[in-house]
Amino acid sequence: MMKNIIMMDYSKEPRRDIICIDVKSFFASVEAAERKQHPLKSRIAVVSKPDNQGGLVLAASPLVKKEYGVKTGTRIYEIPQKANIDIVEPRMAVYLQKNMEILRIFKRYVAKEDLLVYSIDESFLDVTKSHKLFGSTHDIARKIQRDVWRELGLVLTVGIGDNPLLAKLALDHQAKHDEQRGFIGEWRYEDVPYKLWKIEALIDFWGIGQKTEANLNRIGIRNMYDLAQYDIGKLKEKFGVIGQQLYFHAHGIDRTVLSDTYTPESTSFSRNQILNRDYSVKHDIETVIREMTDENVARLRKHRLMTGVVKLTIGYSRDTVLGGFSHQIKVEATDSSRKLKAHMLFIFHKHYKDNMPVRVINVTFGKLQIKQSLQLNLFESAEETMENEELDKTIDFVRRKHGYTSLLHASSLLKNGMARYRAKLLGGHRSGKEE
């Protein structure tokens, strides 16, 4: 190595045995397994809204990626028309069920507190305490791969590291592409100069996006080696705590302990809808806002919560110059559908530009608090308040028993209402359980 290279003293860093596990092409692999096909030999693309030319590929099997260059984010019109590919719609309920079955297998090898679910197809496991029962870290990785393959027909890729960061990097930059080694990769502190610093594109590094990459490029940082050798003081001065974190990540340092839990002081409930087409009629947009607010309020009441902040975000069509708006207001804490819909529409009427085409709507409730009693106010009689609350409770009861669409406002039954369509979705996509 060259002289004057900045290196860390890893003897002071905690070493654990962390494995980061990913299901290879998860959605497509589940569809292959359901069809009794080998995930690595199938030709399947899971496409959201396949009947729409703007339909998006959510997952493609490895062969489809290799033979046709189709990957996540590819539009359906970009897929060769005569390609030998099975186009299937997403079935989110099926994928969630498979995820639960996979997690049950993981829990055979680690305690609950040593399992961190990162996404629907990716998890971190701290197997430091599991060696006496199940062998080395590689042994545990292979046993988990074997169990998931035999029981579910899915292929796992596994990254191993001294901490979650190195395990994730080993997964992304080695395991996913190394079939000869059984889709298992390992990065330890000693590997940092020879593996981590070889990552040339900053955006290929976990946690660095396009904006951060551009900002780093402006000060002469082009790759991970440059970042690791840069003055940490200058990074902190320019980027704050994030700059310091980037510097340590460039040296493979991550002191996260999976069993450490964090309970946020506050949280929020949110509903987001990308409309099937541009909505320009004000009444139609109001209908969707009411529906989404109604759904979000139902979540509040289910958890016996009230909200003190309401936020409405509107995204205009990408064909327009204006991007849209996002505004919030503080309100008297409530879980009343009627009141919260009125607040959302107040924000909408105040900031919406007439006839602008809307494509995205998001309603969010913040500053949540536990509901302890009936909330009375000076502008509404106690009788009226109680009647409205009883009505809300009755509606909630009927919807819990017979489904959300069993009770809808008349406006939701018009062709531009989205409630019935949204009720069939899970995670923004078809659940696969529609009748």
Secondary structure, 3 states (H helix, E strand, C coil): CCCCCCCCCHHHCCCCCEEEEEECCHHHHHHHHHCCCCCCCCCEEEEECCCCCCCEEEEECHHHHHHHCCCCCCEHHHCCCCCCCEEECCCHHHHHHHHHHHHHHHCCCCCHHHEEEEECCEEEEECCCCHHHHCCHHHHHHHHHHHHHHHHCCCEEEEEECCHHHHHHHHHHCHHHCHHHCCEEEECHHHCCCCHHHCCCHHHCCCCCHHHHHHHHHCCCCCHHHHHHCCHHHHHHHHCHHHHHHHHHHCCCCCCCCCCCCCCCCCCEEEEEEEEEEECCHHHHHHHHHHHHHHHHHHHHHCCEEEEEEEEEEEECCCCCCCEEEEEEEEEEECCHHHHHHHHHHHHHHHCCCCCCEEEEEEEEEEEEECCCCCCECCECHHHHHHHHHHHHHHHHHHHHHCHHHCCCHHHHCCCCCHHHHHCEECCEECCCCC
